[in-house]
């Protein structure tokens, strides 16, 4: 947690997806009104700017991962807690 994994993953995804915009799947669901998480989410949005196609999905990943392309899933742990 808070070790820079998302920053590193964003950089790697952008490096790997040269031909098309990568997808960013945000899995966090704010069921707890967590102020710290809201700050982190805002920071993540600023980091990825307009370089990703953002999909917010906390439950059904099969529904959103349908196209060819590069997908960055943030965060598998949050997704598991949602389900």
C-alpha positions in Angstrom: 0.0 0.0 0.0 1.2 3.5 -1.0 4.5 2.1 -2.3 4.2 3.6 -5.8 2.8 0.5 -7.6 0.2 2.4 -9.5 2.7 5.0 -10.7 5.0 2.3 -11.9 2.2 0.4 -13.6 0.9 3.5 -15.3 4.4 4.2 -16.8 4.8 0.6 -17.9 1.3 0.4 -19.5 2.0 3.6 -21.4 5.3 2.2 -22.6 3.8 -1.1 -23.7 0.8 0.4 -25.5 2.3 2.4 -28.3 -0.4 1.9 -31.0 -3.5 2.6 -28.9 -4.7 4.1 -25.7 -4.6 1.6 -22.8 -7.6 0.9 -20.6 -7.5 1.6 -16.9 -9.9 -0.4 -14.8 -10.6 1.3 -11.4 -12.1 -1.3 -9.0 -12.5 0.8 -5.8 -16.1 1.3 -4.6 -16.5 4.0 -2.0 -18.7 2.1 0.4 -17.0 3.6 3.4 -16.6 7.3 2.5 -12.9 7.0 3.0 -11.3 10.4 2.7 -7.7 9.1 2.4 -8.8 6.8 -0.5 -10.6 9.8 -2.2 -7.3 11.7 -2.1 -5.4 8.7 -3.6 -8.0 8.3 -6.3 -7.7 12.0 -7.2 -3.9 11.6 -7.4 -4.3 8.6 -9.6 -6.6 10.4 -12.0 -4.1 13.2 -12.3 -1.3 10.7 -12.9 -3.1 9.0 -15.8 -4.5 12.3 -17.2 -6.0 11.7 -20.6 -3.6 8.9 -21.5 -6.1 6.1 -20.6 -9.6 5.0 -21.3 -10.9 4.7 -17.7 -13.5 2.1 -16.8 -14.9 2.1 -13.3 -16.0 -1.4 -12.4 -15.8 -3.0 -9.0 -17.5 -6.3 -9.7 -17.8 -7.8 -13.2 -14.4 -7.7 -14.9 -15.6 -10.0 -17.6 -18.1 -7.5 -18.7 -15.5 -4.8 -19.3 -12.5 -6.7 -20.6 -13.8 -7.5 -24.1 -11.6 -5.7 -26.5 -8.1 -6.4 -27.6 -5.7 -4.0 -26.0 -3.8 -3.3 -22.9 -5.7 -3.2 -19.6 -4.3 -1.9 -16.3 -6.3 -3.2 -13.3 -6.2 -1.1 -10.2 -6.6 -2.8 -7.8 -7.0 -6.6 -7.7 -7.2 -6.6 -3.9 -10.0 -4.1 -3.9 -11.9 -6.1 -6.6 -11.6 -9.2 -4.4 -13.0 -7.4 -1.4 -15.9 -6.1 -3.4 -16.9 -9.7 -4.4 
